[in-house]
C-alpha cells in the first residue's frame, strides 16, 4: 500500500516514541492496526490513530515522553484504562494494563472480565520500513478483535474484519470461520463499512 502524508507521520511518530520509551526503560507495546502492519511486514490499510499499551505504573513516564515529543494530552474524563495524545494530526491512543503478568498477559482496569491473552506482551521487536518497535503478539491482537462482540455487545467494525483476515493469514488460518467472541461466518476483506460508535471505549480500543 502506497504511503500517504498522515500514515508517514504516524509511522515516524511510532519510530520516535518507541526509541524514547526504550531509552526511558518504559515497557510498551504497539497495538491495533499498525501492529498488524508490523507483523505483516507492510502497510495493510489506512489508520485513524496509533495504539499503544503501557503499564499503568508508567503513566507519568509515558506522559513525559510524549510531551517531550510534542504531543499534548487530549481532554477526557479521568480514566485508569485509556488516554489520548495528539500532535500535528497524529493521535496516540493509549490503553493501560495494571501490569504485565508472568505469562505475558495483563488486565486493563475496568475490563477484568476481558483479560489480555497470555503471551500478548513479549519482548520481541519487529521492524517495518526501518522502524523497530515492540508489538502485541499477533495472537493477542486477534483475541481482542474476536472478543469485540462478546465483550462490548457491538458488531465488529470494517477495519477489525480486515485485521482479522490479515492476522489469520499470518497465523496460517485464513479460511477458518470466525466463531469466537460471538462473530460468525468467514471473514471477508471486502466486508461492508460499519459505523463506528461514539463510546469512549471504541475510540480508545480501535486500531
N, C-alpha and C positions, 0 to 999 in steps of 0.2 A: 504494500500500500504506500503510495507516494506521500511524502511528508507535507504538512501544511504549517502555517505560522504558529497556531496555537499548540499543535502537537509537538512541534520543535521546542517551543518554550517549556512545555510540560516535561519533556524528556530532559532538557537542560536543568530544570528545577530538580528533577529526581537525582541527576548526577551530583549537583551541588549539595543537596540536602543529605544524600547518602554519605558523601565524603565528610560533611561536617558532623553528622551523627557518629560516624565511625571515629573521628578524631576526638569527639566528646565522650567516647566509650559508652554510648547510649544505644542499647539494642533497639532495632526497628525492623519492620518487615513490610515491603511493598505488597499491596493487596489490590483487589479489583481488576479492572480491565488491563491496566498497564502491567500488572503482574502476569496476567495471561500472555501478554505480548512478550515479556521477558522469557517465559517458559517456552513459547513458540519460536522465539528467535527472530521474530519480525513483527511489524505492526499489523494487527488484525482488523482494527476498526477505529473510528474516532472516539475520543474520550472527553467527557464533560469536566473531569477533575482527576486528581491524583489521590489515591487512597493509601494510607499507611497505618500500620498498627504499632503501638508503643505501650510499654508497661505504664500503668497509672503513676507509679512512684517516680517516673522520669518526666512527668508532665512539665515541671518547671524548666528542666534542661531542654526539653523539646521546644518550649516557647522561646527560650533564649536563642537556640539555634535558628529557629525560623525567623525571629525578628531581626537577628543579625544578617540574615539573608534577604531582608527587605519585606518579609511577609508581616501582615497585621492580622491579629485575631478578629474574626468577624463576630459582631454581637450575637449572642444566642443565650437561651435560658441556661442556668448553671447545670452542668452535667458531668458525671464521672465516666460517662460512656463515650462521648463524642466531643470533638472540637473542630472548628473550621478556620483556615487561614487563607488570606488572599494577597496576591501581588501581581500587578500588571496583567490581569486577566487569567492568571493561573490560580486555581483553587486547590488547596490541600485539605482533604477530609481525613481527620484522624479518628481512629477507633482505638479505645484503650482496653487493655486487659489488666486484670488485677495483678497477675504475674505469669511468667511462663512456667508451666509445671515441669516436673522432671521428665515427663514423657513428651514434651514439646507441644502440649496443648495449652489451653487457657480459657478464662471466662471473662466476658465483658460485663461490667457492673450493670445490673438490671436485667440481664439476659442469662441468668443462671440455668434456666431450663434449655438453653441453646448453646452449650459449650463448644468451643473450637475442637476439632478433631486432634487426637494425638499426632504428633509429627508436623503439625501446621507451622510451628515456629522453630526452624532449624538454624544452622549457622552457615549454610551454603550460600555462596554468592553467585549470581547469574548475571551475564552481560548481554546487553542489547545495544548495537550500534556504538560500541566502545564505552558504554556506560555500565558500570558494575553496581549491583545493589543486592541486598538480602531480599528474598521474596517469601511470601507464604507458599507452602508446598502446593503443587497442582491438585493433589487430593484434598487438601484443606480448603482450597478455593472452591472446588467442585462441591464439597459437602455443604458449604454455605449457600451456594447457588441452588442446590437441590432442596435445601431446607426452607427456602423462602416462603412457599405457600403454607406449609405446616406450621411455621413459627410466627408468620406475620399475617396469615389469612388473606393474602393477595395473590393474584395471578403473577407469574414471572414476567419481567419486562423483556422487550425485544433484545436488548443488549445482553441480558442474562442468558437467553436462549442461544445467542451466538457464542457466548463464552463457554456455555456447557458443551456445545458441539465441538468447539476447538479443544477444550480440555479432554473430552472423551476421545478425540482423535489422538491427542498426545499420549494418552494413557492406554491406547490400543483398544478402545471400546466405543468407537464412533457410532456404531449402528444399534447399540443396546437401547431399549426403551427407557425413558426416564420415569421411574415409578416412585423413587424416593421422595420424601418430603411433600407428597400429595400431587406431584406432577405425573401426568400420564401421557402416553403416546411417545413417538420418536421425535427427537429434537430436529428441527429443520432450520438451517441458517437463514432461510427466507421467511421466517415467521413474521406475521403482521405486527406493525408497530402497536405497542400498548401504551396508554397514557401513564406517565409517572405520577405518583401521588404526592401531595404536598407535605405529608407527615415527615417530621424530622428524621425518624429512623430510616426512611427511604433515601433521603438526601445523603445521610451520613454513611450508609452501607453500600450505596451504589458504586459501581465500578465502571 
